[in-house]
Amino acid sequence: MLHDWPREWPLFDASVPTLLLLLFASVVLYALLAELLRAVPLERWFWHPALVRFSLFVCIFAALGGWWYQ
């Protein structure tokens, strides 16, 4: 989305890739969404709840990466 923004950010004299920052943002979004989904008992409908949670995280991370690097 923001093609003129840098691909790396300076953090304590080290270059941090933008994907690492997106990873942290996706962890926060996943934690919020996971708490919301735990309030609704949907996990009993899935064969493997841990796999569903991991897939949710991957989808969030891919969506953020796709939005940022479009």
Secondary structure, DSSP 4 states (H G I P E B T S, - for coil): --TTS-SEEEETTEEEEHHHHHHHHHHHHHHHHHHHHHHTT-GGGSS-HHHHHHHHHHHHHHHHHHHHT-
